[in-house]
Structure formats: structure tokens, C-alpha cells
Amino acid sequence: MFCLKNTAIALFAVAGMFVGTARAAAPEAAVTPLFTQPLNDYPGKEALMITVTYPPGAVDPVHRHHAHAFIYVLQGSIVMQVKGGKEVTLTPGQTFYEGPDDIHTVGRNASQTEPAKFIVLLLKDKGAPVLVPET
């Protein structure tokens, strides 16, 4: 009986450690549209400019844009990667490109304590969604 009681206490203690270490969901990016411009020389296409702010620890889901995406970092440090490419860490003034067929496998704030902010210019089909989750 004594041994069984101690075993039960030990199991509850271990279970408590795992519950206590469960991670909360990563904070989400805040996206702010800046403007949309039809591209009359390219029928059916438009340019969309947005700002993206990553709170500390923010992580994007794997996704694609079905667009040409040009990224320019304004503040902080971000980590980006497309499938088949190298993971890169970008700081203010640096740029990144994603093509219409690229799968964006890594997009996150490099910092757990500081926000990051960047501009994205998307050249895409009129009315198409900005981001399509990849499953």
C-alpha cells in the first residue's frame, strides 16, 4: 500500500510538470493594409501594400501567397524561408522575395522580447486572398 501511494503521488507530480510546461499559442501577426492599386497595364492584376507587425515570439503558419511578394524590414529582426530555400534572418533595411509558387515555410519574429515590423508589396490577381494556408 505504501509503495502504491508513493507511486500515485509521483505520477501526479510528473503529470503536473507536463501541464505546467505546456506552451500557450504563439502571438499572431497584425496586418494593416496600406493601399491597393489596380495595375491597368496588367489586366486582372493589382498591387497591395501591407505592414506586418510581429509581436515578440510571433510565428506564421505555413502558407503561400499566389503572388509576387516583396518584403522590406522596418524594425526588429525576422526569420524567413521558402520551401527549398535557406532560412535567413533579416534586419532593418534588408529585403526578401517570395514568388507565386513558393511555399512560405518559416516566418517568425527572431526575438522573444522585441516586436518586428515589415512592409510587404504583393503583386497578385485582383481580389485574391493575401494568404492561403498550406496543409
C-alpha angles and dihedrals in degrees: 000000000000091000093048092050092051090047091053091049090049092050092051090049092051092046089051091054091054093047090047092053096048109125124236116233114278114259115262128241119255113229121199120187111223101182146327123218126187111228101224092184088059107048113220093016133108140181118232123189120196138167119226121200118195114200114215109295095013117157128188122220118245106277148143133226104208083220143085103267122196115190126197120184116225103172139008126358130295134189118220136178138164123205109281092014133099122267108248133190113218129198132189112311095021125116141211133192132209122188126217093260097043121114110218102222100169128034118150148129108267089213131070091196109035131056122238128209132192142167122236123197111197123194103197149140113294111269094004116142118264094229134021116195114233115222 
